[in-house]
Amino acid sequence: MGINPDSCNCRYTRDTCLQVVIENRPSSRSSFKLSVLSENQSTSTLPWDLSVLGLPRHPRFKERVKSLKITYLALTFSTISEKESFVQAFNIISRLRSQDEQDFLEAKARFARRAHRPNANDSWRRSSKATTSLSRANTANTASTLDKFS
């Protein structure tokens, strides 16, 4: 998801365009879901009750939130400085989200590898004192021991 300056007048006049166009994958025109929460006095005792959007799903989520499938979201700002502030905040949040997603995928891959080798990273297993190789194992003369029992 990102801002696509080629989808508005920014492609011609970046310094005067008051619009920002957000797309799922810029220039691919793939769709994404947008959740819309409308607030008014009759729907809630608390104005802007954002708990409806939280997880686990709020009991009134389906009746209060509408989901739209869209290919882009165009936002129009009153001033260039408002637009620039939004773009800066959006870019910061996008970088943080991307880093969180990357960290999650790396952790998921580590857990998957660990599931196949549960004790691979235990230090006591790698210690040379804790394990004895077969070449150092006690090889008592088993033939003489077996002769005593015959």
C-alpha positions in Angstrom: 0.0 0.0 0.0 1.4 3.3 -0.9 1.0 6.8 -2.2 1.1 7.1 -6.0 1.9 10.6 -7.2 1.3 9.5 -10.8 -2.4 9.0 -10.1 -3.3 12.7 -9.5 -2.1 16.1 -10.7 1.2 15.6 -8.8 2.6 14.1 -12.0 2.3 17.6 -13.6 2.3 20.1 -10.7 3.6 18.5 -7.5 3.9 21.9 -5.8 0.2 22.8 -6.2 -1.6 19.5 -6.1 -3.8 19.1 -3.0 -4.6 15.4 -3.5 -3.0 12.2 -2.3 -3.9 8.9 -4.0 -3.4 5.8 -1.9 -3.2 2.5 -3.8 -2.7 -1.1 -2.8 0.3 -1.7 -5.0 0.8 1.6 -6.9 0.2 1.3 -10.7 -1.1 -2.2 -10.4 -4.7 -1.2 -9.8 -5.3 -4.2 -7.5 -8.2 -3.8 -5.1 -8.1 -3.6 -1.3 -10.6 -3.4 1.5 -11.5 -0.2 3.2 -13.5 -0.2 6.4 -15.8 2.7 6.9 -17.1 3.8 10.3 -19.7 6.5 10.3 -20.4 8.2 13.6 -23.4 10.2 14.7 -25.3 10.8 17.9 -27.8 8.0 17.4 -25.1 5.2 16.9 -23.1 5.7 20.1 -23.2 7.3 23.5 -19.5 8.1 23.0 -18.5 10.1 20.0 -15.9 8.4 17.8 -16.1 5.1 19.6 -13.1 3.4 17.8 -13.3 0.3 20.0 -15.7 -1.0 17.2 -12.6 -1.4 15.0 -10.5 -3.3 17.6 -9.7 -6.9 18.0 -11.3 -9.2 19.1 -14.2 -8.1 16.9 -16.7 -5.8 18.6 -20.2 -7.3 18.9 -21.6 -4.3 16.9 -18.8 -4.4 14.2 -21.0 -5.8 11.4 -23.8 -3.3 12.0 -21.5 -0.2 12.4 -18.6 -0.8 10.0 -19.1 -1.1 6.2 -16.4 -2.8 4.1 -15.7 -1.5 0.6 -13.6 -3.1 -2.1 -11.7 -0.3 -3.8 -8.7 0.2 -6.1 -7.7 3.6 -4.7 -8.4 6.2 -2.1 -8.2 9.9 -3.1 -7.8 12.4 -0.3 -8.0 16.1 -0.9 -6.4 18.6 1.6 -7.1 22.3 2.2 -3.4 23.3 2.0 -0.1 22.0 0.7 1.3 21.9 4.2 -1.6 19.7 5.4 -0.9 17.4 2.5 2.9 17.3 3.2 2.3 16.5 6.9 0.0 13.7 6.0 2.4 12.3 3.4 5.3 12.4 6.0 3.2 10.7 8.7 1.9 8.1 6.2 5.5 7.3 5.0 6.7 6.9 8.6 3.7 4.6 9.5 4.3 2.6 6.3 8.0 2.1 7.1 7.1 1.0 10.6 4.5 -1.4 9.4 6.8 -2.9 6.8 9.5 -3.4 9.4 6.9 -5.0 11.7 5.8 -7.3 8.9 9.4 -8.2 8.1 10.2 -9.0 11.7 7.0 -11.1 12.0 7.9 -13.1 8.9 11.5 -13.7 10.1 10.2 -14.8 13.5 7.7 -17.1 11.8 10.5 -18.7 9.7 12.6 -19.1 12.9 9.8 -20.9 14.6 9.2 -23.1 11.6 12.9 -24.1 11.5 12.9 -24.6 15.3 9.8 -26.9 15.0 11.8 -29.3 12.8 14.9 -29.1 15.1 13.6 -28.3 18.6 16.9 -28.7 20.5 19.3 -27.4 17.8 20.2 -24.2 19.7 20.6 -25.7 23.2 24.1 -25.0 24.4 24.3 -28.1 26.5 24.0 -30.3 23.4 26.9 -28.5 21.7 29.2 -28.8 24.7 32.1 -31.2 24.1 32.1 -32.2 27.8 28.4 -33.2 27.7 28.7 -35.5 24.8 31.0 -38.4 24.2 32.0 -39.3 20.7 31.8 -43.0 19.7 35.6 -43.1 19.3 36.0 -42.3 23.0 33.2 -44.6 24.3 34.2 -47.3 26.7 34.9 -50.4 24.7 35.3 -53.1 27.4 36.2 -56.6 26.1 32.8 -58.0 25.7 34.1 -61.4 24.7 35.6 -62.2 28.0 32.5 -60.9 29.8 30.3 -63.2 27.7 32.6 -66.3 28.5 31.9 -65.8 32.2 28.2 -66.3 31.7 28.4 -69.3 29.4 
